[in-house]
Amino acid sequence: MDILEAIQQRRSTRGFLDRPVDRNVVERLLSLATQAPSAINLQPWEIVVVSGEERKRLSRVLVKRMRERNISCGPGAKRPLAEHFVGRQRALLQCMLPNLPAGRPFEEFINEGSCNFYGAPTALILALDQVFSSARLTDIGVVVGYLALAAHAMGLGTCPIGLITAFEEDIREELGLPEEKQIVIGIALGYPDPQSAVNRSRSGRAPLEEVVKWRE
Ligand SMILES: Cc1cc2nc3c(=O)[nH]c(=O)nc-3n(C[C@H](O)[C@H](O)[C@H](O)COP(=O)(O)O)c2cc1C
């Protein structure tokens, strides 16, 4: 698949087939994703692949914690958001709502779904050693972009899961990661379910005039 086509087509997958992703496929995907550029070629990303029963076990812990602590997906903003950001949030809700399982409130679908990696057979947990400053989070963002596009080109679906950072300590404990590893993001990975209505949601993008300034 052409890279430009992959960029145009890719959207987050929130409905997965109950079909495992073979280890050699995950390895190929990760070897492509880690071709991403990074500052000084440090490649600071650390990736834990959690599959099958282990993924389900991790999700049970996350769902339990999410309910106990009443944690919900949010924009992570320090102040109230400007109207155009609120509008983009609203637009996402409106594009997904008609495709949600009947009677399932949006927040519940997102919060439970995220902790459950939307039923994907594999979850990737991306960590950054705290020896690095927050500047290196950019490198993790780049590898996530590469990974999502490469997965799409390979017929796989992904959904980045930022919500899991709320359960950093639990994840470290479950995966046996030392305290100095910062959990940056999770990624649900699997084969998209073609019957899943939610996968038909296509989020829009702001027109370029809203996000680009030209100085010539
Ligand atoms: C850093 C980051 C964190 C995200 N966290 C979540 C999440 O916790 N749960 C979820 O359902 N989607 C999550 N997403 C997916 C976004 O909602 C999605 O990328 C956005 O709505 C644009 O839609 P698209 O990916 O289909 O193009 C996240 C995406 C990014 C880049």
PDBQT file of the ligand as one rigid body, heavy atoms in Angstrom, charges set to zero:
ROOT
HETATM    1  C1  LIG A 301      -2.104  10.372  22.373  1.00  0.00    +0.000 C 
HETATM    2  C2  LIG A 301      -3.445   9.731  22.042  1.00  0.00    +0.000 A 
HETATM    3  C3  LIG A 301      -4.198   9.194  23.065  1.00  0.00    +0.000 A 
HETATM    4  C4  LIG A 301      -5.431   8.574  22.767  1.00  0.00    +0.000 A 
HETATM    5  N1  LIG A 301      -6.122   7.967  23.758  1.00  0.00    +0.000 NA
HETATM    6  C5  LIG A 301      -7.261   7.312  23.475  1.00  0.00    +0.000 A 
HETATM    7  C6  LIG A 301      -7.942   6.572  24.484  1.00  0.00    +0.000 A 
HETATM    8  O1  LIG A 301      -7.531   6.496  25.638  1.00  0.00    +0.000 OA
HETATM    9  N2  LIG A 301      -9.091   5.917  24.133  1.00  0.00    +0.000 N 
HETATM   10  C7  LIG A 301      -9.566   5.948  22.844  1.00  0.00    +0.000 A 
HETATM   11  O2  LIG A 301     -10.613   5.343  22.592  1.00  0.00    +0.000 OA
HETATM   12  N3  LIG A 301      -8.927   6.623  21.868  1.00  0.00    +0.000 NA
HETATM   13  C8  LIG A 301      -7.795   7.289  22.152  1.00  0.00    +0.000 A 
HETATM   14  N4  LIG A 301      -7.106   7.936  21.157  1.00  0.00    +0.000 N 
HETATM   15  C9  LIG A 301      -7.628   7.931  19.788  1.00  0.00    +0.000 C 
HETATM   16  C10 LIG A 301      -8.203   9.289  19.397  1.00  0.00    +0.000 C 
HETATM   17  O3  LIG A 301      -9.468   9.453  19.963  1.00  0.00    +0.000 OA
HETATM   18  C11 LIG A 301      -8.270   9.364  17.866  1.00  0.00    +0.000 C 
HETATM   19  O4  LIG A 301      -6.967   9.247  17.347  1.00  0.00    +0.000 OA
HETATM   20  C12 LIG A 301      -8.881  10.677  17.372  1.00  0.00    +0.000 C 
HETATM   21  O5  LIG A 301     -10.214  10.773  17.762  1.00  0.00    +0.000 OA
HETATM   22  C13 LIG A 301      -8.785  10.787  15.856  1.00  0.00    +0.000 C 
HETATM   23  O6  LIG A 301      -9.440   9.677  15.267  1.00  0.00    +0.000 OA
HETATM   24  P1  LIG A 301      -8.694   8.643  14.316  1.00  0.00    +0.000 P 
HETATM   25  O7  LIG A 301      -7.565   8.019  15.078  1.00  0.00    +0.000 OA
HETATM   26  O8  LIG A 301      -9.774   7.637  14.005  1.00  0.00    +0.000 OA
HETATM   27  O9  LIG A 301      -8.205   9.379  13.128  1.00  0.00    +0.000 OA
HETATM   28  C14 LIG A 301      -5.900   8.565  21.427  1.00  0.00    +0.000 A 
HETATM   29  C15 LIG A 301      -5.107   9.114  20.410  1.00  0.00    +0.000 A 
HETATM   30  C16 LIG A 301      -3.892   9.681  20.714  1.00  0.00    +0.000 A 
HETATM   31  C17 LIG A 301      -3.042  10.234  19.588  1.00  0.00    +0.000 C 
ENDROOT
TORSDOF 0
